[in-house]
Amino acid sequence: MAKQELILSQQQITDRVGELGERISADYKDKNLVMIGVLNGSFIFLADLVRAVTISHQIDFIRVASYGSSKTSSGKINLSKDVELDLAGKDILLVEDIVDTGTTLQWLVHYFTGKKTRSVRTCALIDKKERREADVSVNYTGFSLDRGFLVGYGLDYAEKYRHLPQIYSLFFS
């Protein structure tokens, strides 16, 4: 059984998502913004973030996986759902729940750059550099955390814990 330690409260998350929404709205004011959520983890963060963004934008989703039900990344990216919008000439903001090793985000940036987009930038609720393997940077970061196996607010372990409104670190005994 895993023990949980509170890392980020619901209020901390709400406040930071609002700040990110304001910044994104200002930065993309006169652009053709498409926010692309990376499923499954980003769906709760994306839902709150799109409501905090006050400019007109489109939303789509992509589903890729490198973890499965493991605590560590396999390093191999599997695409199981592609976007449906035409992205040519548009400004893409990839929205992730967490950037850990960076391999998925690196793959996604390369993938969307190849779709004749105007720009590709990144947003992550959590930028965790503890196990970073790929040279990636996050343009919009909710929180930078050093370590911990995190769950809640969309983050999961074996498809569990996503429903929690706060973010916890799991400890396995």
N, C-alpha and C positions, 0 to 999 in steps of 0.2 A: 504494500500500500504506500502511496506517495503522500508526503506531507507538503503543505502549501504555506508559503510566506508571502504576504502582501508586498508588492513592489510598487504598483501605481494605482491610486484610488480612482474611482469613477469621476470625481470632480477634477482631478489632475488631467485625466484623459479628455474630458469635455472642454476644459479651458484650452488645452493645447490644440485640439482639433479646430476650435474656433479661431485661434491665432493662425494656424496653417491655412484655413479657408480665406481669411483676410489677405494673407500674403499671396496666395495663388490667384485670388481675384484681381489684385493689383497687378501682378506680373503678367497675367494673360488678358488684360482688359480689352485690347483690340485684336485678339487672336482667335483662331478657330480651334478651341480646346476640345479634346476628346480625353476623358478620364477613363482609363482601362484598369479595372480591378483584376488582380491576380487571384483566382479562386483556388482553394476555398477560403483561405485565411483572411483575405482582405474585405470580405463582404460587409462585416459590421462597421469597420473603420471607413470604408468607402461610402456606406449609406449615410453616416454622420458627416463625412467630409463634403459630399456633394450638396448637402443641405447648408453647409457653412460657406460654400462658394457662391457668391452673389451674382456672378456673370453667367451669361448663357453658355451652355456646354452640352456635349453629348456624353453618353456613358455606354461602355461595352465591357465585356469580360473575356478573359483568356484563362485557360486552366492548364497549368503545368505542374509537375511534381518531381521532386528529387528525394523526398523523405519516406513516403509510404507510411508505414506504422512504426518506423524506427525512430530512435532519438538522434541519429546522425544521417547526414545527407549521403546519398549513394554517389553523388557527383554526376550522374546521368540525368539529363532533362527529358521528360516525357511530355509531349504536347497532346492533350486529349480534347481540348475545345479551343478553337481559334475565334478571333473576333469576327463580327459579321458586318461592321461598317466599312465603307471605303475610306481608307486613311490617307490617300494621296493628298499632299499639300496641307495636311492638318497638323496641329501641334498636339503631340501625344504626352500625356502625363500617366506614367505607369504607377499604379498604387498597390503597394505591398504591405502586408502586415508586419513582416520582419525581414531584415537583411542580415544574414548570418555568415555563411561561407562566401556569399556574393556570386556564386556560380549561376544561380537561376537569374538574378538580375542582369548579370553580364550577358547571358544568352538572350534575354528578353530585349535588352537595348539593341543588340546586334540584329535580332530578328525584326524589330520594328523600324530600325534605320533602313533596312532593305525594302521596306514597303513604300518608298518615295514620300515619306512623311516630311513635313516642314521642319519639325524638331521633335526630339525625344528626350524627356526629362523624367526624373524619378521622385517618388514620394514614398516614405515608409514610416509607419507608426513607430517602429523601433529599429534603430541601427545598432547592431550588436557586433562588435569587431573581434570578439574573443577567438573565433575560429575562422576568420577571414582568409580565404584562399585566392580570390579573384580581386584584381585591381579595379574596384568600382567605388563610386562616390554617390551619395544620396543628395539630391538637390533640395528636398524638403524633408526634414527629419522631425518626427514628433519627439522622440526621446532617444538619447544615446545611452546605452547600457553596456557595461563591461562583460557581464557574465550571467549565467543562470539559464535553466531550462524553463521557458516562459509559457504560460497558458492563460486563457481568458480573453475576452473582447475579440473573439475570432481566432486566436491562437489555440492550437490543440496539441494533444498527445494522443495518437491513435484515434483521432476523430472525437475525442472527449474533451471536455472543459471549455469549448468555444463559447458556450452560453454565459459564462461568468462575466459580470459587468465591470470587473476590475482585472488587473493583471497580477498574476502570482508567479513565483518561482516554485517549481516542483523539486522535491528532494526524494530520492528513491533510497529505501533502506534495504 
